[in-house]
Amino acid sequence: MNAQKRFEIFARLREHTPEPTTELNWTSPFELLTAVLLSAQATDVGVNKAMARLFPVANTPEAIVELGIDGLKEHIKTIGLYNTKAENLMKTCHLLIERHAGEVPQTRAELEALPGVGRKTANVILNTAFGHSTMAVDTHIFRVANRTRIAPGKNVLEVENKLMRHVPKEFLKDAHHWLILHGRYTCVARKPRCGSCVIEDLCEYPDKTELS
């Protein structure tokens, strides 16, 4: 895929969704970190419901530590793998208090040193909470990048590196959200809705469908 086509793809995605963002509900970097930590193998809708119970009670590292592990589990037990996630979140809260004065750090290395935080989660926090131009490649972005041929790669890191290299600079900060939303609602896994896709004529996927 050439640079001109990539530019047009992101221009159309921007026109379709001028101000994209995460579908997780949050009002502070810590709330976002908490939601993302709990979102693995869970839907954003399910996480948002649990956070609507947790955040009015505890939405800072100090408040969650005070809540205790059993109290935390009680608030998030509707989320899959909640026992492991609660343990990781509690350990993360202790580290945030001990190392960062209760604040979420703004570097990848410091974020990835927190329990349960990998490269993808760190990229989400850096991008969405702090406005860095990062690319958090999840299953949706991996599929869209390969299917459209915007940035084909055999693994998530290869796709991330290609996207960082090939996405035009003016679109880079929001590209992560556009690609996730496109993969979640249009370029879906089993039967992509090519008939209602705003970039169908630019996409290089050979097996387009008529679905809308």
Contacts in CASP RR format, 6 or more apart in sequence:
PFRMAT RR
TARGET T0000
AUTHOR 0000-0000-0000
METHOD contacts of the structure
MODEL  1
MNAQKRFEIFARLREHTPEPTTELNWTSPFELLTAVLLSAQATDVGVNKA
MARLFPVANTPEAIVELGIDGLKEHIKTIGLYNTKAENLMKTCHLLIERH
AGEVPQTRAELEALPGVGRKTANVILNTAFGHSTMAVDTHIFRVANRTRI
APGKNVLEVENKLMRHVPKEFLKDAHHWLILHGRYTCVARKPRCGSCVIE
DLCEYPDKTELS
1 148 0 8 1.000
1 149 0 8 1.000
1 150 0 8 1.000
1 204 0 8 1.000
3 166 0 8 1.000
3 168 0 8 1.000
5 202 0 8 1.000
6 150 0 8 1.000
6 166 0 8 1.000
6 167 0 8 1.000
6 168 0 8 1.000
7 168 0 8 1.000
7 171 0 8 1.000
8 199 0 8 1.000
8 202 0 8 1.000
9 148 0 8 1.000
9 150 0 8 1.000
9 199 0 8 1.000
9 202 0 8 1.000
9 203 0 8 1.000
10 167 0 8 1.000
10 168 0 8 1.000
10 171 0 8 1.000
10 175 0 8 1.000
10 178 0 8 1.000
11 171 0 8 1.000
12 198 0 8 1.000
12 199 0 8 1.000
12 202 0 8 1.000
13 171 0 8 1.000
13 178 0 8 1.000
13 179 0 8 1.000
13 182 0 8 1.000
13 198 0 8 1.000
13 199 0 8 1.000
14 171 0 8 1.000
14 174 0 8 1.000
14 178 0 8 1.000
15 198 0 8 1.000
16 198 0 8 1.000
17 177 0 8 1.000
17 178 0 8 1.000
17 181 0 8 1.000
20 174 0 8 1.000
20 177 0 8 1.000
20 178 0 8 1.000
20 181 0 8 1.000
21 128 0 8 1.000
21 177 0 8 1.000
22 32 0 8 1.000
22 44 0 8 1.000
22 124 0 8 1.000
22 128 0 8 1.000
22 177 0 8 1.000
23 44 0 8 1.000
23 48 0 8 1.000
24 32 0 8 1.000
24 35 0 8 1.000
24 36 0 8 1.000
24 39 0 8 1.000
24 44 0 8 1.000
24 47 0 8 1.000
24 48 0 8 1.000
24 51 0 8 1.000
25 31 0 8 1.000
25 35 0 8 1.000
25 48 0 8 1.000
25 51 0 8 1.000
25 52 0 8 1.000
26 32 0 8 1.000
26 34 0 8 1.000
26 35 0 8 1.000
26 51 0 8 1.000
26 129 0 8 1.000
27 59 0 8 1.000
28 59 0 8 1.000
29 103 0 8 1.000
29 104 0 8 1.000
29 125 0 8 1.000
29 129 0 8 1.000
29 130 0 8 1.000
30 59 0 8 1.000
30 60 0 8 1.000
30 61 0 8 1.000
30 96 0 8 1.000
30 102 0 8 1.000
30 103 0 8 1.000
30 104 0 8 1.000
31 51 0 8 1.000
31 55 0 8 1.000
31 59 0 8 1.000
32 124 0 8 1.000
32 125 0 8 1.000
32 128 0 8 1.000
32 129 0 8 1.000
33 92 0 8 1.000
33 104 0 8 1.000
33 114 0 8 1.000
33 117 0 8 1.000
33 121 0 8 1.000
33 125 0 8 1.000
33 129 0 8 1.000
34 51 0 8 1.000
34 54 0 8 1.000
34 59 0 8 1.000
34 64 0 8 1.000
34 89 0 8 1.000
35 47 0 8 1.000
35 48 0 8 1.000
35 51 0 8 1.000
36 121 0 8 1.000
36 124 0 8 1.000
36 125 0 8 1.000
37 85 0 8 1.000
37 88 0 8 1.000
37 89 0 8 1.000
37 92 0 8 1.000
37 116 0 8 1.000
37 117 0 8 1.000
37 121 0 8 1.000
38 47 0 8 1.000
38 50 0 8 1.000
38 51 0 8 1.000
38 76 0 8 1.000
38 79 0 8 1.000
38 82 0 8 1.000
38 85 0 8 1.000
38 89 0 8 1.000
39 47 0 8 1.000
40 81 0 8 1.000
40 85 0 8 1.000
41 80 0 8 1.000
41 81 0 8 1.000
42 79 0 8 1.000
42 80 0 8 1.000
42 81 0 8 1.000
46 78 0 8 1.000
46 79 0 8 1.000
47 79 0 8 1.000
49 78 0 8 1.000
50 75 0 8 1.000
50 76 0 8 1.000
50 78 0 8 1.000
50 79 0 8 1.000
53 75 0 8 1.000
54 72 0 8 1.000
54 75 0 8 1.000
54 76 0 8 1.000
57 63 0 8 1.000
57 67 0 8 1.000
57 75 0 8 1.000
58 64 0 8 1.000
58 66 0 8 1.000
58 67 0 8 1.000
58 72 0 8 1.000
58 75 0 8 1.000
60 102 0 8 1.000
61 92 0 8 1.000
61 93 0 8 1.000
61 94 0 8 1.000
61 96 0 8 1.000
61 97 0 8 1.000
61 102 0 8 1.000
62 93 0 8 1.000
62 97 0 8 1.000
62 102 0 8 1.000
64 72 0 8 1.000
64 89 0 8 1.000
64 90 0 8 1.000
64 93 0 8 1.000
65 90 0 8 1.000
65 93 0 8 1.000
65 94 0 8 1.000
65 97 0 8 1.000
67 75 0 8 1.000
68 90 0 8 1.000
69 86 0 8 1.000
69 87 0 8 1.000
69 90 0 8 1.000
72 86 0 8 1.000
72 89 0 8 1.000
72 90 0 8 1.000
73 82 0 8 1.000
73 83 0 8 1.000
73 86 0 8 1.000
76 82 0 8 1.000
76 85 0 8 1.000
76 86 0 8 1.000
79 85 0 8 1.000
87 115 0 8 1.000
88 115 0 8 1.000
88 116 0 8 1.000
91 114 0 8 1.000
91 115 0 8 1.000
92 114 0 8 1.000
92 115 0 8 1.000
92 116 0 8 1.000
92 117 0 8 1.000
95 113 0 8 1.000
95 114 0 8 1.000
95 115 0 8 1.000
96 102 0 8 1.000
96 103 0 8 1.000
96 104 0 8 1.000
96 114 0 8 1.000
99 105 0 8 1.000
99 110 0 8 1.000
100 110 0 8 1.000
104 111 0 8 1.000
104 125 0 8 1.000
104 129 0 8 1.000
105 111 0 8 1.000
106 126 0 8 1.000
106 130 0 8 1.000
108 119 0 8 1.000
108 122 0 8 1.000
108 123 0 8 1.000
108 126 0 8 1.000
111 117 0 8 1.000
111 118 0 8 1.000
111 121 0 8 1.000
111 122 0 8 1.000
111 125 0 8 1.000
111 126 0 8 1.000
112 118 0 8 1.000
112 119 0 8 1.000
112 122 0 8 1.000
117 125 0 8 1.000
119 157 0 8 1.000
120 136 0 8 1.000
120 137 0 8 1.000
120 138 0 8 1.000
120 156 0 8 1.000
121 136 0 8 1.000
122 134 0 8 1.000
123 134 0 8 1.000
123 135 0 8 1.000
123 136 0 8 1.000
123 137 0 8 1.000
123 160 0 8 1.000
123 176 0 8 1.000
124 134 0 8 1.000
124 136 0 8 1.000
124 176 0 8 1.000
126 132 0 8 1.000
126 134 0 8 1.000
127 133 0 8 1.000
127 134 0 8 1.000
127 135 0 8 1.000
127 136 0 8 1.000
127 173 0 8 1.000
127 176 0 8 1.000
128 177 0 8 1.000
131 173 0 8 1.000
132 173 0 8 1.000
133 164 0 8 1.000
133 172 0 8 1.000
133 173 0 8 1.000
134 176 0 8 1.000
135 141 0 8 1.000
135 160 0 8 1.000
135 163 0 8 1.000
135 164 0 8 1.000
135 167 0 8 1.000
135 172 0 8 1.000
135 175 0 8 1.000
135 176 0 8 1.000
136 176 0 8 1.000
137 145 0 8 1.000
137 156 0 8 1.000
137 157 0 8 1.000
137 159 0 8 1.000
137 160 0 8 1.000
137 163 0 8 1.000
138 180 0 8 1.000
139 189 0 8 1.000
140 179 0 8 1.000
140 180 0 8 1.000
140 182 0 8 1.000
140 183 0 8 1.000
140 184 0 8 1.000
140 187 0 8 1.000
141 159 0 8 1.000
141 163 0 8 1.000
141 176 0 8 1.000
141 179 0 8 1.000
141 180 0 8 1.000
141 183 0 8 1.000
142 156 0 8 1.000
142 159 0 8 1.000
143 183 0 8 1.000
143 187 0 8 1.000
143 189 0 8 1.000
144 150 0 8 1.000
144 179 0 8 1.000
144 182 0 8 1.000
144 183 0 8 1.000
144 187 0 8 1.000
145 151 0 8 1.000
145 152 0 8 1.000
145 153 0 8 1.000
145 159 0 8 1.000
145 162 0 8 1.000
145 163 0 8 1.000
145 179 0 8 1.000
146 152 0 8 1.000
146 153 0 8 1.000
146 159 0 8 1.000
147 187 0 8 1.000
147 192 0 8 1.000
147 203 0 8 1.000
147 205 0 8 1.000
148 187 0 8 1.000
148 199 0 8 1.000
148 202 0 8 1.000
148 203 0 8 1.000
148 204 0 8 1.000
148 205 0 8 1.000
149 203 0 8 1.000
149 204 0 8 1.000
149 205 0 8 1.000
150 163 0 8 1.000
150 166 0 8 1.000
150 167 0 8 1.000
151 159 0 8 1.000
151 162 0 8 1.000
151 163 0 8 1.000
151 165 0 8 1.000
151 166 0 8 1.000
151 167 0 8 1.000
152 159 0 8 1.000
152 162 0 8 1.000
153 159 0 8 1.000
153 162 0 8 1.000
163 175 0 8 1.000
163 179 0 8 1.000
164 172 0 8 1.000
167 175 0 8 1.000
171 178 0 8 1.000
182 199 0 8 1.000
185 193 0 8 1.000
186 192 0 8 1.000
186 193 0 8 1.000
186 196 0 8 1.000
186 197 0 8 1.000
186 198 0 8 1.000
187 193 0 8 1.000
187 197 0 8 1.000
191 209 0 8 1.000
191 211 0 8 1.000
192 205 0 8 1.000
192 208 0 8 1.000
192 209 0 8 1.000
192 211 0 8 1.000
193 209 0 8 1.000
193 211 0 8 1.000
193 212 0 8 1.000
194 200 0 8 1.000
194 203 0 8 1.000
194 205 0 8 1.000
194 208 0 8 1.000
194 209 0 8 1.000
194 210 0 8 1.000
194 211 0 8 1.000
195 208 0 8 1.000
195 209 0 8 1.000
195 210 0 8 1.000
195 211 0 8 1.000
195 212 0 8 1.000
196 211 0 8 1.000
196 212 0 8 1.000
197 203 0 8 1.000
200 208 0 8 1.000
END
